[in-house]
Amino acid sequence: MARKHGVFVWNELLTTDVEKAKAFFGATLGWSFRERELDGQPYAVIWSGEEMVGGLGALETGDVETTQSYWIAFIEVTDIDERFATALEHGATAIRPPHDVEGIGRVCVLRDPTGAAIGWMQGT
């Protein structure tokens, strides 16, 4: 099924303690984790039963500069490069411009004009 433009499609936890986060969410929500690499760094895909629901990585692998763990949501967009440029014209600031992620598509991270961080994704 094709993903629709403007719909939240991915959630990602970047954390100071990956193992503690896995233990917590595994025990409280029943999530399981499948290890892989993302941009050469360890990364876990989060599964709820048979459904892939998000990702989990070390804080250092995230794009937002902070010392605290955080969740970031990603929205599916069409023509990510054009939309990213339009977002900047409308007051957004770039955290990480559109770039290719193997097996995922193109993603970017920005701050909207209110300062909130958000990810956009153009899936493959």
N, CA, C and O of each residue as an XYZ file, in Angstrom:
496
protein
N       0.829     -1.171      0.000
C       0.000      0.000      0.000
C       0.884      1.249      0.000
O       1.791      1.370      0.823
N       0.623      2.154     -0.902
C       1.407      3.388     -1.001
C       1.077      4.307      0.181
O      -0.071      4.396      0.618
N       2.097      4.976      0.677
C       1.880      5.918      1.766
C       1.393      7.236      1.192
O       1.748      7.608      0.074
N       0.586      7.930      1.958
C      -0.016      9.175      1.494
C       0.764     10.387      1.990
O       1.285     10.409      3.105
N       0.826     11.390      1.123
C       1.453     12.659      1.459
C       0.757     13.272      2.675
O      -0.471     13.290      2.756
N       1.555     13.769      3.613
C       1.013     14.483      4.759
C       0.643     13.610      5.945
O       0.076     14.110      6.917
N       0.947     12.315      5.891
C       0.576     11.378      6.948
C       1.819     11.011      7.767
O       2.892     10.781      7.209
N       1.665     10.958      9.082
C       2.761     10.499      9.935
C       3.037      9.040      9.633
O       2.121      8.217      9.639
N       4.320      8.708      9.362
C       4.653      7.346      8.943
C       5.749      6.690      9.777
O       5.957      5.483      9.651
N       6.452      7.431     10.618
C       7.573      6.839     11.348
C       7.821      7.635     12.620
O       7.690      8.859     12.626
N       8.170      6.957     13.674
C       8.566      7.594     14.931
C       9.901      7.018     15.344
O      10.160      5.826     15.183
N      10.742      7.880     15.877
C      12.098      7.449     16.188
C      12.491      7.986     17.561
O      12.279      9.158     17.872
N      13.062      7.111     18.368
C      13.587      7.495     19.673
C      15.102      7.546     19.597
O      15.746      6.558     19.243
N      15.670      8.695     19.928
C      17.112      8.852     20.051
C      17.375      9.022     21.536
O      16.837      9.937     22.159
N      18.194      8.155     22.108
C      18.277      8.063     23.554
C      19.702      8.006     24.092
O      20.640      7.620     23.394
N      19.829      8.397     25.340
C      21.114      8.337     26.030
C      21.426      6.920     26.502
O      22.570      6.626     26.850
N      20.423      6.036     26.519
C      20.623      4.668     27.000
C      19.757      3.702     26.192
O      18.615      3.423     26.558
N      20.301      3.205     25.110
C      19.563      2.332     24.189
C      19.035      1.084     24.897
O      17.865      0.733     24.743
N      19.877      0.426     25.657
C      19.465     -0.823     26.304
C      18.373     -0.595     27.340
O      17.450     -1.401     27.457
N      18.470      0.486     28.085
C      17.438      0.813     29.076
C      16.108      1.101     28.374
O      15.052      0.682     28.847
N      16.158      1.813     27.251
C      14.939      2.111     26.491
C      14.313      0.829     25.950
O      13.098      0.649     26.029
N      15.133     -0.059     25.404
C      14.615     -1.333     24.896
C      13.950     -2.128     26.017
O      12.860     -2.670     25.834
N      14.598     -2.198     27.162
C      14.041     -2.944     28.292
C      12.706     -2.340     28.737
O      11.749     -3.070     28.996
N      12.642     -1.017     28.825
C      11.413     -0.348     29.254
C      10.263     -0.601     28.288
O       9.189     -1.044     28.694
N      10.495     -0.313     26.993
C       9.407     -0.446     26.028
C       9.072     -1.904     25.734
O       7.930     -2.217     25.399
N      10.041     -2.789     25.854
C       9.763     -4.208     25.716
C       8.853     -4.696     26.831
O       7.900     -5.435     26.584
N       9.149     -4.278     28.074
C       8.363     -4.709     29.231
C       6.993     -4.054     29.296
O       6.021     -4.701     29.688
N       6.893     -2.773     28.917
C       5.635     -2.051     29.084
C       4.707     -2.139     27.884
O       3.487     -2.119     28.045
N       5.269     -2.236     26.677
C       4.442     -2.270     25.471
C       4.557     -3.561     24.684
O       3.827     -3.772     23.716
N       5.470     -4.423     25.096
C       5.649     -5.687     24.381
C       6.395     -5.556     23.071
O       6.348     -6.462     22.240
N       7.085     -4.439     22.873
C       7.824     -4.237     21.637
C       9.023     -5.180     21.573
O       9.588     -5.574     22.593
N       9.392     -5.527     20.343
C      10.635     -6.248     20.099
C      11.492     -5.383     19.186
O      11.014     -4.413     18.597
N      12.757     -5.746     19.079
C      13.709     -4.904     18.351
C      14.565     -5.763     17.448
O      15.044     -6.822     17.851
N      14.754     -5.301     16.225
C      15.623     -5.989     15.271
C      16.772     -5.057     14.931
O      16.573     -3.946     14.441
N      17.963     -5.529     15.200
C      19.165     -4.715     15.032
C      19.560     -4.605     13.567
O      19.410     -5.548     12.789
N      20.069     -3.429     13.213
C      20.625     -3.176     11.890
C      21.564     -1.990     11.999
O      21.784     -1.470     13.093
N      22.108     -1.567     10.902
C      22.928     -0.353     10.869
C      22.203      0.699     10.056
O      21.522      0.392      9.078
N      22.359      1.939     10.473
C      21.806      3.071      9.743
C      22.901      4.116      9.666
O      23.371      4.605     10.693
N      23.307      4.459      8.462
C      24.425      5.399      8.259
C      25.673      4.936      9.015
O      26.412      5.751      9.566
N      25.900      3.607      9.034
C      27.077      3.043      9.668
C      27.009      2.954     11.188
O      27.994      2.576     11.822
N      25.871      3.294     11.785
C      25.707      3.271     13.233
C      24.704      2.194     13.641
O      23.786      1.895     12.877
N      24.860      1.602     14.836
C      23.865      0.636     15.313
C      22.488      1.301     15.439
O      22.378      2.453     15.859
N      21.471      0.574     15.075
C      20.104      1.103     15.062
C      19.162     -0.079     15.237
O      19.423     -1.157     14.704
N      18.090      0.100     15.963
C      17.110     -0.963     16.160
C      15.785     -0.546     15.563
O      15.305      0.558     15.818
N      15.192     -1.420     14.770
C      13.848     -1.193     14.265
C      12.883     -1.736     15.312
O      13.053     -2.852     15.804
N      11.877     -0.947     15.647
C      10.903     -1.315     16.668
C       9.736     -2.040     16.005
O       9.194     -1.591     14.996
N       9.361     -3.186     16.605
C       8.246     -3.978     16.110
C       7.192     -4.122     17.198
O       7.511     -4.401     18.354
N       5.942     -3.931     16.822
C       4.806     -4.226     17.686
C       4.120     -5.418     17.048
O       3.377     -5.268     16.078
N       4.364     -6.590     17.586
C       3.889     -7.811     16.937
C       4.580     -7.949     15.599
O       5.808     -7.987     15.533
N       3.803     -8.024     14.534
C       4.353     -8.152     13.185
C       4.410     -6.826     12.426
O       4.667     -6.800     11.223
N       4.169     -5.729     13.141
C       4.159     -4.421     12.496
C       5.382     -3.603     12.898
O       5.676     -3.437     14.082
N       6.087     -3.096     11.888
C       7.231     -2.219     12.105
C       6.671     -0.834     12.451
O       5.928     -0.253     11.660
N       7.030     -0.297     13.644
C       6.407      0.944     14.093
C       7.370      2.101     14.319
O       6.926      3.230     14.528
N       8.677      1.852     14.281
C       9.600      2.954     14.511
C      11.032      2.490     14.604
O      11.370      1.358     14.259
N      11.863      3.393     15.078
C      13.274      3.102     15.209
C      13.832      3.637     16.511
O      13.242      4.510     17.148
N      14.981      3.101     16.898
C      15.614      3.483     18.150
C      17.120      3.497     17.952
O      17.705      2.523     17.478
N      17.738      4.604     18.317
C      19.180      4.721     18.174
C      19.779      5.536     19.301
O      19.060      6.123     20.110
N      21.089      5.568     19.346
C      21.790      6.361     20.356
C      21.613      7.847     20.056
O      21.511      8.252     18.898
N      21.579      8.633     21.094
C      21.390     10.071     20.969
C      22.367     10.690     19.968
O      22.007     11.603     19.224
N      23.598     10.193     19.954
C      24.628     10.751     19.081
C      24.310     10.561     17.603
O      24.851     11.282     16.763
N      23.452      9.615     17.270
C      23.122      9.369     15.869
C      21.981     10.251     15.384
O      21.689     10.278     14.188
N      21.334     10.969     16.289
C      20.209     11.830     15.923
C      20.668     13.147     15.336
O      21.847     13.497     15.387
N      19.719     13.862     14.784
C      20.021     15.129     14.119
C      19.782     16.357     14.993
O      20.275     17.441     14.680
N      19.040     16.205     16.074
C      18.734     17.334     16.948
C      19.821     17.435     18.019
O      20.125     16.454     18.698
N      20.400     18.620     18.164
C      21.455     18.815     19.163
C      20.829     18.993     20.533
O      20.195     20.010     20.813
N      21.014     17.991     21.385
C      20.492     18.012     22.739
C      21.227     16.966     23.560
O      21.880     16.080     23.008
N      21.120     17.069     24.863
C      21.708     16.066     25.742
C      20.635     15.166     26.337
O      20.948     14.272     27.123
N      19.374     15.387     25.976
C      18.264     14.593     26.493
C      17.694     13.695     25.406
O      17.671     14.055     24.229
N      17.240     12.531     25.818
C      16.560     11.625     24.889
C      15.319     12.313     24.329
O      14.702     13.137     25.003
N      14.959     11.971     23.100
C      13.768     12.570     22.495
C      13.176     11.649     21.438
O      13.863     10.810     20.854
N      11.888     11.833     21.214
C      11.174     11.185     20.113
C      11.048     12.202     18.992
O      10.879     13.394     19.250
N      11.128     11.740     17.746
C      10.857     12.598     16.593
C       9.954     11.830     15.634
O      10.156     10.643     15.375
N       8.962     12.533     15.119
C       8.017     11.940     14.173
C       8.405     12.343     12.754
O       8.959     13.419     12.528
N       8.102     11.455     11.795
C       8.364     11.711     10.382
C       7.055     11.672      9.610
O       6.215     10.800      9.832
N       6.892     12.625      8.703
C       5.705     12.744      7.862
C       6.088     12.414      6.429
O       7.107     12.891      5.929
N       5.278     11.603      5.768
C       5.497     11.285      4.344
C       5.208     12.518      3.494
O       4.189     13.183      3.683
N       6.098     12.818      2.566
C       5.894     13.931      1.639
C       6.246     13.488      0.223
O       7.039     12.570      0.017
N       5.642     14.157     -0.733
C       6.022     13.963     -2.126
C       7.062     15.027     -2.462
O       7.017     16.132     -1.921
N       7.982     14.704     -3.337
C       9.028     15.620     -3.803
C       9.695     16.361     -2.642
O       9.578     17.579     -2.507
N      10.388     15.597     -1.821
C      10.979     16.122     -0.587
C      11.920     17.302     -0.829
O      11.952     18.232     -0.023
N      12.671     17.285     -1.899
C      13.615     18.377     -2.151
C      12.881     19.693     -2.392
O      13.258     20.730     -1.845
N      11.840     19.646     -3.207
C      11.057     20.850     -3.488
C      10.338     21.326     -2.226
O      10.315     22.521     -1.933
N       9.762     20.402     -1.494
C       9.022     20.780     -0.275
C       9.955     21.326      0.803
O       9.581     22.241      1.537
N      11.150     20.781      0.904
C      12.127     21.283      1.867
C      12.469     22.740      1.542
O      12.500     23.585      2.437
N      12.723     23.029      0.272
C      13.028     24.403     -0.149
C      11.854     25.331      0.162
O      12.049     26.454      0.626
N      10.647     24.861     -0.094
C       9.452     25.658      0.198
C       9.313     25.899      1.693
O       8.939     26.995      2.110
N       9.612     24.882      2.510
C       9.541     25.035      3.963
C      10.498     26.131      4.436
O      10.149     26.942      5.293
N      11.704     26.148      3.869
C      12.673     27.179      4.250
C      12.166     28.568      3.876
O      12.353     29.527      4.625
N      11.525     28.668      2.721
C      10.949     29.942      2.282
C       9.840     30.414      3.221
O       9.568     31.611      3.311
N       9.211     29.489      3.909
C       8.090     29.808      4.793
C       8.483     29.816      6.270
O       7.624     29.693      7.143
N       9.781     29.962      6.547
C      10.227     30.185      7.913
C      10.808     29.004      8.648
O      11.205     29.143      9.805
N      10.872     27.836      8.014
C      11.521     26.688      8.658
C      13.031     26.878      8.631
O      13.551     27.651      7.826
N      13.733     26.172      9.512
C      15.185     26.154      9.481
C      15.648     24.705      9.333
O      15.038     23.781      9.870
N      16.721     24.536      8.606
C      17.237     23.191      8.336
C      18.007     22.662      9.539
O      18.850     23.357     10.107
N      17.710     21.430      9.916
C      18.549     20.687     10.852
C      19.422     19.742     10.042
O      20.635     19.680     10.242
N      18.800     19.005      9.123
C      19.540     18.136      8.194
C      18.785     18.134      6.871
O      17.625     17.723      6.832
N      19.411     18.580      5.795
C      18.726     18.646      4.498
C      18.406     17.247      3.961
O      18.900     16.247      4.483
N      17.586     17.187      2.926
C      17.230     15.882      2.358
C      18.472     15.079      1.979
O      19.419     15.589      1.380
N      18.424     13.804      2.354
C      19.529     12.892      2.051
C      18.964     11.484      1.917
O      17.896     11.176      2.447
N      19.684     10.646      1.210
C      19.251      9.273      0.977
C      19.593      8.394      2.169
O      20.680      8.485      2.739
N      18.632      7.532      2.536
C      18.851      6.518      3.565
C      18.535      5.176      2.919
O      17.411      4.922      2.486
N      19.545      4.331      2.866
C      19.416      3.036      2.191
C      18.222      2.242      2.720
O      18.057      2.065      3.927
N      17.402      1.774      1.791
C      16.248      0.955      2.130
C      15.050      1.735      2.640
O      14.000      1.150      2.903
N      15.189      3.048      2.785
C      14.110      3.886      3.326
C      13.607      4.881      2.284
O      12.406      4.954      2.023
N      14.506      5.636      1.697
C      14.152      6.694      0.752
C      14.954      7.937      1.063
O      16.125      7.849      1.433
N      14.334      9.096      0.916
C      14.983     10.366      1.252
C      14.311     10.933      2.490
O      13.088     10.889      2.621
N      15.122     11.467      3.398
C      14.599     12.057      4.615
C      15.285     13.393      4.886
O      16.386     13.651      4.400
N      14.627     14.221      5.658
C      15.207     15.473      6.124
C      14.643     15.762      7.510
O      13.621     15.204      7.908
N      15.322     16.636      8.231
C      14.849     17.081      9.537
C      14.931     18.601      9.542
O      15.931     19.180      9.116
N      13.883     19.233     10.022
C      13.842     20.686     10.066
C      13.133     21.146     11.326
O      12.536     20.344     12.045
N      13.203     22.439     11.586
C      12.403     23.060     12.641
C      11.364     23.924     11.956
O      11.682     24.726     11.079
N      10.116     23.750     12.368
C       9.068     24.592     11.807
C       9.221     26.006     12.378
O      10.047     26.211     13.267
N       8.453     26.982     11.895
C       8.624     28.359     12.368
C       8.406     28.546     13.869
O       8.812     29.569     14.420
N       7.771     27.576     14.544
C       7.585     27.672     15.996
C       8.752     27.078     16.761
O       8.803     27.181     17.986
N       9.706     26.447     16.047
C      10.871     25.858     16.682
C      10.784     24.361     16.909
O      11.743     23.756     17.388
N       9.649     23.748     16.572
C       9.485     22.306     16.775
C      10.242     21.515     15.700
O      10.170     21.836     14.514
N      10.959     20.488     16.131
C      11.678     19.624     15.191
C      10.700     18.605     14.603
O       9.843     18.068     15.304
N      10.851     18.352     13.293
C      10.009     17.385     12.582
C      10.835     16.761     11.463
O      11.697     17.411     10.873
N      10.564     15.512     11.186
C      11.205     14.846     10.070
C      10.222     14.676      8.933
O       9.026     14.482      9.152
N      10.736     14.751      7.717
C       9.938     14.456      6.530
C      10.616     13.302      5.818
O      11.841     13.174      5.845
N       9.814     12.464      5.182
C      10.319     11.265      4.525
C       9.616     11.079      3.179
O       8.395     11.197      3.078
N      10.404     10.790      2.161
C       9.852     10.391      0.867
C      10.293      8.942      0.677
O      11.406      8.665      0.230
N       9.398      8.034      1.024
C       9.725      6.620      1.004
C       9.953      6.088     -0.397
O       9.506      6.663     -1.390
N      10.671      4.960     -0.445
C      10.941      4.321     -1.726
C       9.765      3.491     -2.177
O       9.816      2.877     -3.243
